[in-house]
Amino acid sequence: MKQTITVEQFNELGNKQRQLLRDWWRPRAGDHAYFEGMYKVLIEADSPFVGTSGVKYYPILSIGQMIEFLDESGEYSLLKVHSEVLGLPHNWGVGIIKDYNLGEGWVENEYIIKYQENVELCDALWEAVKEELEKE
């Protein structure tokens, strides 16, 4: 199972979305990072090559980081990941319940489901993350 997005997937983002993702990122040991052709796995969270000397590494997100990012976006009350969308095996879906505050204690929910045929969980989550970043 694919654990992280690829550099090619990261490069699908525009500069604004890249910066939003970098601002969100809290580097930890074991994270994957990328900058101008250099791909690194962080040895320690405060690694000297992250953010020093003007070098800006960007995160190559893992499955867990993408779930964390979507959860922290604040608009969603539930993130549901499932592997049989439309009854077909190997179709990963990312289901999200979005809350709309209607005032006076009333909340309306919208169930949003995204799926792709024969893709990795990582790729399905990446599509949801890109959509969230494009809203900013």
ChimeraX attribute file (.defattr): number of C-alpha atoms within 10 A of each C-alpha:
attribute: neighborCount
match mode: 1-to-1
recipient: residues
	/A:1	6
	/A:2	12
	/A:3	13
	/A:4	21
	/A:5	19
	/A:6	15
	/A:7	17
	/A:8	8
	/A:9	14
	/A:10	18
	/A:11	10
	/A:12	11
	/A:13	15
	/A:14	11
	/A:15	10
	/A:16	12
	/A:17	18
	/A:18	17
	/A:19	15
	/A:20	13
	/A:21	20
	/A:22	16
	/A:23	10
	/A:24	12
	/A:25	15
	/A:26	12
	/A:27	19
	/A:28	14
	/A:29	12
	/A:30	12
	/A:31	20
	/A:32	20
	/A:33	19
	/A:34	18
	/A:35	14
	/A:36	9
	/A:37	7
	/A:38	9
	/A:39	15
	/A:40	16
	/A:41	15
	/A:42	18
	/A:43	13
	/A:44	12
	/A:45	13
	/A:46	13
	/A:47	14
	/A:48	11
	/A:49	13
	/A:50	18
	/A:51	12
	/A:52	10
	/A:53	8
	/A:54	8
	/A:55	11
	/A:56	16
	/A:57	20
	/A:58	22
	/A:59	26
	/A:60	22
	/A:61	24
	/A:62	19
	/A:63	18
	/A:64	12
	/A:65	17
	/A:66	21
	/A:67	20
	/A:68	12
	/A:69	18
	/A:70	19
	/A:71	15
	/A:72	12
	/A:73	12
	/A:74	10
	/A:75	14
	/A:76	17
	/A:77	13
	/A:78	14
	/A:79	16
	/A:80	11
	/A:81	19
	/A:82	13
	/A:83	18
	/A:84	14
	/A:85	19
	/A:86	11
	/A:87	8
	/A:88	11
	/A:89	11
	/A:90	16
	/A:91	19
	/A:92	25
	/A:93	25
	/A:94	22
	/A:95	19
	/A:96	22
	/A:97	17
	/A:98	18
	/A:99	16
	/A:100	13
	/A:101	11
	/A:102	9
	/A:103	7
	/A:104	6
	/A:105	6
	/A:106	8
	/A:107	11
	/A:108	10
	/A:109	13
	/A:110	11
	/A:111	11
	/A:112	11
	/A:113	15
	/A:114	15
	/A:115	23
	/A:116	16
	/A:117	15
	/A:118	12
	/A:119	15
	/A:120	18
	/A:121	23
	/A:122	21
	/A:123	21
	/A:124	20
	/A:125	26
	/A:126	22
	/A:127	17
	/A:128	20
	/A:129	18
	/A:130	17
	/A:131	11
	/A:132	15
	/A:133	20
	/A:134	12
	/A:135	7
	/A:136	8
